[in-house]
Every structure is written in structure tokens, then in C-alpha cells.
Amino acid sequence: MKKINYILLLLFFFFVGVYTGHENPEITSGVKQAYKFLFNVQKITIKTNQMAEVKSDFINANSFDLHFKKKMTVTNQSTALFVDEKNIFEAISFNGNIENNNNIKEIKKTFNFYGKKEGGIRAAFEINKKKFILQSNKNFNCYYASLVRVQDSKELIKSECIPDENKIDFSGLGGGYVNDNNFIYLAIGVPTHQSAEIDKLAQDLDSIFGKIIKINIDDLLNLKTNKLTYEIFSSGHRNPQGLAIVDKNIYNIEHGPHGGDEVNLILQNKNYGWPIYSLGVPYTRDRNLHLLLDKKFTMPLYTFLPAVAPSDLSECPKNLKEYYSDFDCLLALSLRAQSLFVILIERNEKKLISYEKIEFGERLRKFGKNKLMKLYEDNKSAFYVISDQNNIYEFKFKNFINNEKN
């Protein structure tokens, strides 16, 4: 009799568990996440090579051609692309997978990793073969962002709980970064599409949101570091997607609201105005943001109207940089405009002289980076880009007019 009762009790809990999991999939997901976290479970999938259907062509630009070739297609939409000296690709997806030419490996996620509300991994970089990720999280009713050292799943920097939770959009976290003189500069946007309460955190110096922060690399790598110290380098940013250094100058590119995407020269302790000042307008289109210019804000070098939805920024590859040697040469990617932009900035007065839009026809997400977090390029000035269509392309500028270095 006791044995029958025991079996009936087990069956009862089994069906309750199945019903609960079906009606509340988030609970099931949380249990799985806890199991993986506690028991260090990593899933590795051996995949078939995705390098078929090679697409090769070129685009005529104003003074040169852009040649491109599709090298590989990955499985998931990616937030970062790394390339090594042997042209081996490694893409990191928003949902936490690392995919290379041969397999897909799941990153061991932190217990509070949260992939909804356009969240997940919003940026990833590597130092001395150690990975760091900017990610979204949820702990009970607290939504927050953190910088995580993947090696030991340590949250080195944690934000405050984000207010106005119904309007959280983690795609606003941005995530541009650059490495300079033993420091990492990391750009963290405001995680919303249109919340005035969240936007105002960009002006709050007690918050990491809407800031570019400066971090010592040695502290990042030190396994004894449990809570990272950092310096707020600049503030008033909305959604800063890309950072680049040219001749010791730090530039960024970021999303405005309805219009108002910006190219900025980033200077220490400067405030770039969001959400008080912008040449864009709120998505509600109920007011202007730029009626009164306050001199305490630093103006952008250029504002795109209409918006192009920039996604990454880099110093130009060597051959293009040499062609435009009189200028600071930047290369930008875009989502909405589905284009590359060649941006030229006057070196002494720091004025944007021109930009050239090269339409490609896919949402271009990120440049392939090398181990120094800079644009990877081979000895023939070829570089790589990953698109939201999950394609990895090789790009190369060729056939420069009036230039012997082709």
C-alpha cells in the first residue's frame, strides 16, 4: 500500500510540474538556467560547415571600388565578431553562443542572465584570450545590466535596478568599446526606446547608463577583483554603438531618437546632452529637444537626419587611411541604412568634412576585431563584417583613382 501511495505521489508531482512548466515557461527556463549555472553545463554542437554559396562582387564608390565576398554564414544573430591571424572567425550571439568555423558552444551564463526585452549579450570583447560581456539581467523584479568576466562568471560591474520596467529595451545598452594605453573605454547607453524616466539616468552621475566609462585592464584580468572600480569619462549618451581611436582622438557613433544619430569627438568630463538636447525628436513627435542650446553640452561633429541606425565604428583600413592621409578617417556600419559610411574629419579643427554612404543592402552589425580590439585586416587591407542576415563578409577597397597604391 505504501509503495502504491509513493508512486501516486510521484505521478502527482510529475503532472503538476509538467502543467506548471507549460503554463509558466519562464519558471522552467529559470530552473534550467540554475542547473547549468550550478553544475557548469556547457552545450557544444558540432555543425556542418556553412561556407557554401560564396557571393563575390563589387560596388562603385566615388573614388574607389568596394569589393566584397561572402565567407561564411552563422546560425545566430551576433553581437561581436573576432578574427585571428589565420582568418578563423568566432561570432558571439546575443543569446550567448560562441560559433566558429566548426562548432557552436554555449557560454556559461550567470544565474541572472536575461534574454528578453531585446536583451542578452549586448557587447563582447577579449583581452589576453579572456572574454568579457555586457549583458542584461533579471533578479526577481529587478532588471539591471552588468559587465561579466566569462572566465569565472563574475559580475564585475552591476547597475542599479532599472525603473519604468514596462518600457525597458536592452537594445539601448549600446556597447561600443576601445582599448587604449592599458585602459578599456566602454560605452553604455540607456536601456529604453522611449522612457523619460530611464533616459534621465544619462545625466545621473551615480548611474552607469548613458556613460562612457574608463576601466583599468589589469583590474579586469585580476581574478581577485570582485567589484571593479571605474571612472566616468563622459556622460549624456543615448545608445552609443561604436568607439574608435584615430591619432589619440576618441570618436563615437550613437543612435538618436527619431533622427539625431550622432558622430562625436569624445572628451573627458564632457556632457553630450541626452536626453535634454538632441537634433532628433521624441518618437511621440510631441516636442523638439533642441529649442534652447545650453553651452554646458558638447555638440556632435555631425548629426544624421533622417536616422541611419549606426551599429559600429572603426578606424579605416590601412589603404583607405593612406588614401585620405590628410584626415582622420573613420568607417561606420549601419542597420537601417544598410550601408558603410566613410567619414573624414579635419585633423586640426576636428570638423567633419564629408561622409560617403556606400549602400550594401543588408543590415551591417559589427566589424571583425583582432586581439587588440581594433579592426582586423590582413596584409592586403581586407577586413570583415557580420550582418544581421548572419553573413560574414570580406571587404576590401580597391581601384583608387589617382593613387599608385592599389
C-alpha positions as CSV (number, residue, x, y, z in Angstrom):
1,M,0.0,0.0,0.0
2,K,2.8,2.4,0.9
3,K,4.5,1.6,-2.4
4,I,1.3,2.5,-4.4
5,N,0.9,5.7,-2.4
6,Y,4.5,6.6,-3.2
7,I,4.0,6.0,-6.9
8,L,0.8,8.1,-6.9
9,L,2.6,10.9,-5.1
10,L,5.4,10.9,-7.7
11,L,2.9,10.9,-10.5
12,F,1.1,13.8,-8.9
13,F,4.2,15.9,-8.7
14,F,5.2,15.0,-12.2
15,F,1.9,16.2,-13.7
16,V,1.9,19.3,-11.6
17,G,5.5,20.0,-12.8
18,V,4.5,19.5,-16.4
19,Y,1.4,21.7,-16.1
20,T,3.4,24.4,-14.3
21,G,6.1,24.4,-16.8
22,H,3.7,24.6,-19.7
23,E,1.7,27.5,-18.2
24,N,4.9,29.3,-16.9
25,P,7.7,28.6,-19.3
26,E,9.8,31.3,-17.6
27,I,9.9,29.1,-14.4
28,T,11.2,26.2,-16.5
29,S,13.8,28.3,-18.1
30,G,14.9,29.6,-14.7
31,V,15.3,26.0,-13.4
32,K,17.3,25.0,-16.5
33,Q,19.5,28.2,-16.1
34,A,20.1,27.4,-12.4
35,Y,21.0,23.8,-13.2
36,K,23.5,24.9,-15.9
37,F,25.0,27.6,-13.6
38,L,25.4,25.3,-10.6
39,F,26.8,22.3,-12.5
40,N,28.9,24.2,-15.1
41,V,27.0,22.7,-18.0
42,Q,28.2,23.8,-21.5
43,K,26.5,22.7,-24.6
44,I,28.6,22.2,-27.7
45,T,27.1,21.5,-31.1
46,I,29.3,20.2,-33.9
47,K,28.0,21.8,-37.0
48,T,28.3,21.4,-40.7
49,N,30.4,23.9,-42.4
50,Q,28.4,26.9,-43.5
51,M,30.8,28.3,-46.1
52,A,28.9,27.3,-49.2
53,E,27.2,29.8,-51.6
54,V,30.1,32.2,-51.9
55,K,28.9,35.6,-53.1
56,S,31.5,37.9,-54.6
57,D,31.1,41.3,-56.3
58,F,32.0,45.0,-56.0
59,I,30.3,48.3,-55.6
60,N,31.5,51.5,-57.3
61,A,32.1,54.3,-54.8
62,N,33.1,57.8,-55.6
63,S,36.9,57.4,-55.7
64,F,37.4,53.7,-55.4
65,D,35.5,50.3,-55.5
66,L,34.4,48.2,-52.6
67,H,35.0,44.6,-53.3
68,F,33.2,42.0,-51.2
69,K,32.9,38.3,-50.8
70,K,30.7,36.2,-48.5
71,K,32.9,34.0,-46.5
72,M,30.6,32.2,-44.1
73,T,27.0,32.1,-42.7
74,V,26.5,31.6,-38.9
75,T,23.4,30.3,-37.1
76,N,22.5,33.1,-34.7
77,Q,22.4,36.9,-34.9
78,S,25.7,38.2,-33.5
79,T,26.8,41.0,-31.3
80,A,30.6,40.5,-31.9
81,L,33.0,39.0,-34.4
82,F,36.6,38.1,-33.7
83,V,39.1,37.2,-36.4
84,D,42.6,35.7,-35.8
85,E,45.8,35.6,-37.8
86,K,44.6,32.5,-39.7
87,N,41.3,34.2,-40.7
88,I,39.4,31.9,-38.3
89,F,36.1,33.6,-37.4
90,E,34.4,33.5,-33.9
91,A,31.0,35.1,-33.6
92,I,29.3,35.7,-30.3
93,S,25.5,35.8,-30.4
94,F,23.0,37.9,-28.4
95,N,21.7,34.7,-26.8
96,G,25.1,33.6,-25.6
97,N,26.6,31.2,-28.1
98,I,30.1,31.2,-29.5
99,E,30.2,30.0,-33.1
100,N,33.3,29.4,-35.1
101,N,34.1,27.5,-38.3
102,N,33.5,24.1,-36.8
103,N,31.1,24.2,-33.8
104,I,28.7,26.2,-31.6
105,K,29.5,26.4,-27.9
106,E,27.2,27.9,-25.3
107,I,28.7,30.4,-22.9
108,K,28.3,29.5,-19.3
109,K,25.7,32.2,-18.3
110,T,25.4,33.9,-15.0
111,F,22.4,32.9,-12.8
112,N,20.5,36.2,-13.6
113,F,21.2,36.3,-17.3
114,Y,18.0,37.6,-19.1
115,G,17.4,37.4,-22.8
116,K,14.1,39.1,-23.2
117,K,13.2,42.8,-23.7
118,E,15.8,42.8,-26.6
119,G,18.4,41.7,-24.1
120,G,21.1,39.1,-23.8
121,I,24.7,39.9,-24.6
122,R,24.9,43.4,-26.0
123,A,28.7,43.7,-26.3
124,A,31.7,41.3,-26.1
125,F,35.4,41.9,-26.1
126,E,38.5,39.9,-25.4
127,I,41.8,40.6,-23.5
128,N,44.6,38.0,-23.4
129,K,42.2,35.3,-24.6
130,K,39.8,36.2,-21.7
131,K,36.3,37.2,-22.7
132,F,34.1,40.0,-21.1
133,I,30.5,40.7,-21.9
134,L,28.0,43.5,-21.3
135,Q,24.7,41.8,-20.6
136,S,21.1,42.2,-19.4
137,N,19.9,40.6,-16.2
138,K,16.8,40.0,-14.1
139,N,16.8,39.2,-10.3
140,F,13.2,38.7,-9.2
141,N,11.7,42.1,-10.1
142,C,15.0,43.9,-10.6
143,Y,16.1,44.4,-14.1
144,Y,19.8,45.5,-14.5
145,A,22.9,45.4,-16.6
146,S,26.3,44.1,-15.8
147,L,29.8,43.6,-17.1
148,V,30.8,40.0,-16.7
149,R,34.1,38.2,-16.8
150,V,33.2,35.0,-18.6
151,Q,36.1,33.0,-17.1
152,D,34.6,32.9,-13.6
153,S,31.1,34.3,-14.3
154,K,31.9,37.2,-12.1
155,E,29.7,40.4,-12.4
156,L,32.4,43.0,-12.1
157,I,30.1,46.0,-12.6
158,K,26.4,46.0,-11.8
159,S,23.9,48.8,-12.5
160,E,21.1,49.8,-10.2
161,C,17.6,48.4,-10.8
162,I,16.1,50.0,-13.9
163,P,12.9,51.9,-13.3
164,D,9.8,52.0,-15.6
165,E,10.2,48.3,-16.3
166,N,7.4,48.1,-18.8
167,K,9.5,50.4,-21.1
168,I,12.8,48.7,-20.8
169,D,14.5,47.9,-24.1
170,F,18.0,46.5,-23.6
171,S,19.0,47.2,-27.2
172,G,19.6,50.7,-26.0
173,L,22.7,49.5,-24.0
174,G,24.9,50.3,-26.9
175,G,28.2,48.6,-26.1
176,G,30.9,50.3,-28.1
177,Y,34.4,49.8,-26.8
178,V,38.1,50.6,-27.5
179,N,41.4,49.7,-26.0
180,D,44.0,52.4,-25.3
181,N,47.1,52.5,-23.1
182,N,46.1,49.7,-20.7
183,F,42.5,51.1,-20.4
184,I,39.2,50.0,-21.8
185,Y,36.7,52.6,-22.7
186,L,33.2,51.0,-22.6
187,A,30.1,52.9,-23.8
188,I,26.8,52.0,-22.0
189,G,23.6,53.5,-23.3
190,V,20.2,53.9,-21.7
191,P,18.1,50.7,-21.9
192,T,14.9,52.0,-23.4
193,H,13.3,53.1,-26.6
194,Q,11.1,55.9,-25.2
195,S,11.0,56.2,-21.4
196,A,11.7,59.7,-19.9
197,E,12.4,58.1,-16.5
198,I,15.1,55.8,-17.9
199,D,16.5,58.4,-20.2
200,K,17.3,60.8,-17.4
201,L,19.8,58.3,-16.0
202,A,22.2,59.6,-18.7
203,Q,22.5,62.7,-16.6
204,D,22.8,60.9,-13.3
205,L,26.5,60.5,-12.3
206,D,25.6,57.7,-9.8
207,S,24.4,55.6,-12.8
208,I,26.4,53.8,-15.4
209,F,23.7,54.3,-18.0
210,G,24.3,56.9,-20.7
211,K,28.1,57.0,-20.0
212,I,31.4,56.1,-21.4
213,I,33.4,54.5,-18.6
214,K,37.2,54.0,-18.3
215,I,38.4,50.7,-16.8
216,N,41.9,49.5,-16.0
217,I,42.7,46.3,-17.9
218,D,44.8,44.9,-15.1
219,D,41.8,45.1,-12.8
220,L,39.7,43.3,-15.4
221,L,42.1,40.4,-15.6
222,N,42.8,40.2,-11.8
223,L,40.8,37.2,-10.6
224,K,40.8,38.7,-7.1
225,T,38.8,41.6,-8.3
226,N,35.2,41.2,-7.1
227,K,34.0,44.7,-7.6
228,L,35.6,46.8,-10.4
229,T,36.4,50.5,-9.9
230,Y,35.9,52.7,-13.0
231,E,35.9,56.3,-14.0
232,I,33.0,58.1,-15.8
233,F,34.8,59.5,-18.8
234,S,31.8,61.2,-20.4
235,S,28.1,61.4,-20.0
236,G,24.8,62.3,-21.7
237,H,24.9,59.5,-24.3
238,R,21.8,57.7,-25.6
239,N,22.7,54.5,-27.4
240,P,26.5,54.6,-28.2
241,Q,27.1,51.6,-30.6
242,G,30.7,52.2,-31.6
243,L,34.0,53.7,-30.4
244,A,37.2,54.2,-32.3
245,I,40.6,55.9,-31.8
246,V,42.4,57.8,-34.5
247,D,45.7,59.5,-33.7
248,K,44.8,59.5,-29.9
249,N,41.4,61.0,-30.6
250,I,38.4,59.0,-29.4
251,Y,35.3,59.1,-31.6
252,N,31.9,57.6,-31.1
253,I,28.7,57.0,-33.1
254,E,25.3,56.6,-31.5
255,H,21.6,56.4,-32.1
256,G,19.5,59.4,-31.6
257,P,15.7,59.1,-31.1
258,H,13.6,59.9,-34.2
259,G,16.5,61.2,-36.2
260,G,19.5,62.6,-34.5
261,D,22.1,59.8,-34.9
262,E,25.5,61.4,-33.9
263,V,29.2,61.3,-34.6
264,N,31.1,62.7,-31.6
265,L,34.6,63.5,-30.6
266,I,34.7,62.2,-27.0
267,L,36.5,64.4,-24.5
268,Q,37.0,63.7,-20.8
269,N,34.3,65.1,-18.4
270,K,32.1,66.4,-21.3
271,N,28.4,66.0,-21.3
272,Y,26.8,65.2,-24.7
273,G,23.3,66.3,-23.8
274,W,20.9,63.3,-23.8
275,P,18.0,63.5,-23.0
276,I,17.9,67.2,-22.7
277,Y,19.4,68.2,-26.1
278,S,19.3,66.4,-29.4
279,L,18.7,67.3,-33.1
280,G,16.4,64.3,-33.1
281,V,12.8,64.4,-31.7
282,P,11.0,62.0,-29.4
283,Y,9.2,59.1,-31.0
284,T,6.0,60.6,-29.9
285,R,7.0,63.7,-32.0
286,D,5.2,65.9,-29.5
287,R,8.1,68.3,-28.9
288,N,11.6,69.5,-30.0
289,L,14.7,68.7,-28.0
290,H,16.8,71.5,-29.4
291,L,14.9,74.7,-28.9
292,L,17.5,76.1,-26.4
293,L,21.2,75.4,-26.8
294,D,22.8,75.0,-23.4
295,K,26.6,75.7,-23.6
296,K,27.3,73.1,-21.0
297,F,26.6,70.4,-23.5
298,T,29.1,69.3,-26.2
299,M,27.7,69.3,-29.7
300,P,28.2,66.4,-32.1
301,L,30.5,66.7,-35.0
302,Y,27.7,65.6,-37.2
303,T,24.0,64.6,-37.0
304,F,22.3,62.2,-39.4
305,L,18.8,63.4,-40.4
306,P,17.0,61.1,-41.1
307,A,18.5,58.4,-38.9
308,V,20.7,55.7,-40.3
309,A,20.8,53.5,-37.2
310,P,24.6,53.2,-36.7
311,S,25.9,49.9,-35.4
312,D,29.7,50.1,-35.2
313,L,32.7,52.4,-35.8
314,S,36.3,51.8,-36.6
315,E,39.5,53.5,-37.9
316,C,39.7,53.0,-41.6
317,P,41.8,50.1,-43.0
318,K,45.3,50.9,-44.0
319,N,44.9,51.5,-47.7
320,L,41.9,53.8,-47.2
321,K,43.7,55.6,-44.4
322,E,46.7,56.3,-46.7
323,Y,44.4,57.5,-49.5
324,Y,42.9,60.0,-47.1
325,S,46.1,60.7,-45.2
326,D,45.3,64.4,-44.6
327,F,42.2,63.5,-42.4
328,D,41.1,61.3,-39.5
329,C,39.4,58.5,-41.4
330,L,36.6,56.6,-39.8
331,L,34.5,53.7,-41.1
332,A,31.0,53.2,-39.8
333,L,28.3,50.5,-40.2
334,S,24.5,51.0,-40.2
335,L,21.4,48.9,-39.7
336,R,18.5,51.0,-41.1
337,A,20.6,52.5,-43.9
338,Q,22.2,49.1,-44.7
339,S,25.4,50.8,-45.7
340,L,29.0,51.5,-44.9
341,F,30.0,55.1,-44.3
342,V,33.4,56.6,-44.9
343,I,33.8,59.6,-42.6
344,L,36.5,62.2,-43.0
345,I,37.3,64.6,-40.1
346,E,39.6,67.6,-40.5
347,R,42.6,66.8,-38.3
348,N,43.3,70.2,-36.6
349,E,39.9,71.8,-36.2
350,K,38.1,68.5,-35.7
351,K,35.3,69.3,-38.1
352,L,33.5,66.6,-40.2
353,I,34.4,67.4,-43.8
354,S,32.4,64.6,-45.6
355,Y,30.8,61.3,-45.3
356,E,30.3,58.8,-48.2
357,K,27.5,56.4,-48.0
358,I,28.1,53.0,-49.7
359,E,24.8,51.1,-49.9
360,F,25.2,47.4,-49.4
361,G,21.6,46.0,-48.9
362,E,22.0,44.2,-45.6
363,R,21.8,45.4,-42.0
364,L,25.5,45.5,-41.1
365,R,26.1,44.8,-37.5
366,K,29.8,44.6,-36.4
367,F,33.4,44.8,-37.7
368,G,35.6,41.8,-37.1
369,K,38.1,42.7,-34.4
370,N,41.6,41.5,-33.6
371,K,43.1,40.6,-30.3
372,L,43.8,44.3,-29.6
373,M,40.1,45.2,-30.1
374,K,40.9,47.0,-33.3
375,L,39.7,46.4,-36.9
376,Y,41.2,43.1,-38.1
377,E,42.8,43.4,-41.5
378,D,45.1,41.2,-43.4
379,N,48.3,42.2,-45.2
380,K,46.2,43.2,-48.2
381,S,43.9,45.5,-46.3
382,A,41.0,43.1,-46.4
383,F,38.6,43.4,-43.3
384,Y,35.5,41.6,-42.2
385,V,31.9,42.5,-41.3
386,I,29.0,40.4,-39.9
387,S,25.4,41.3,-40.9
388,D,22.0,40.7,-39.2
389,Q,21.4,38.2,-42.0
390,N,24.1,36.2,-40.2
391,N,26.6,36.5,-43.1
392,I,30.3,37.2,-42.6
393,Y,31.7,39.3,-45.5
394,E,35.3,40.1,-46.5
395,F,35.6,43.7,-47.7
396,K,38.4,45.4,-49.5
397,F,38.7,48.9,-51.0
398,K,40.4,48.7,-54.4
399,N,41.0,50.7,-57.7
400,F,41.7,54.1,-56.0
401,I,41.6,57.0,-58.5
402,N,44.9,58.9,-58.9
403,N,46.7,56.7,-56.4
404,E,49.6,54.4,-57.1
405,K,48.8,52.2,-54.0
406,N,46.1,49.9,-55.3
